Amino acid sequence: MDELELEFELHPTLQADTWELGDFPLCRLLLMNDANYPWFILVPRRAGVTEIYHLSASERTQLMEESAALSETLADLFMARKMNVAALGNMVSQLHLHHVVRYEDDVAWPGPVWGVADARPYTQEQASEIRRKLEVLLEGELDFKWAESAAS
C-alpha cells in the first residue's frame, strides 16, 4: 500500500450519498443511494486525485479495466439499454466515475440523470438485494473484495 492510498479518504458528499460495496485493486465501489437508476461509482483510492491524468499510467490502465469490468457486469445484470460512464467533478472534485444503467423508460431518458428527479433512497432490503445480485457476477472479478459494512 502506497502513501497516496494510506492517506485516501472518501469525500463526505460521496460518503453521505452512497452505500459502500467494496474495493477493486484500485477503486472503491459505491452504490448511489438513488433507486431511480442502478447507479454505481468507482473512486480511485488515491489521496488528492481530482483528474484521471493525475493517476500514473499503470493506475489509468487499472481504472479502465475496473470500469470496463463493472460496466459489463452492470449491463448484463440490469439488462441495460445503455451504460453511461462519466467523470464530472464539478460538485465533488475527488476523482470518481459514475456508471449509470439507462433504460428508454427511465425518468431522465434520453438526457443526463443529474437534476432531473429527486433521489429515491434505497431501503436496506433493496440495497442488500443489489449486493446479492452483484456477488455472483463480481466473484473473483479483478480481485474484488466486499466491504464488511456493505449493504448485506
Beta strands, then each sheet from edge to edge (+ up, - down):
strand 1: 18-23
strand 2: 27-32
strand 3: 39-44
strand 4: 82-86
strand 5: 97-102
strand 6: 145-146
sheet 1: 4+ 5- 3+ 2- 1+ 6-
end
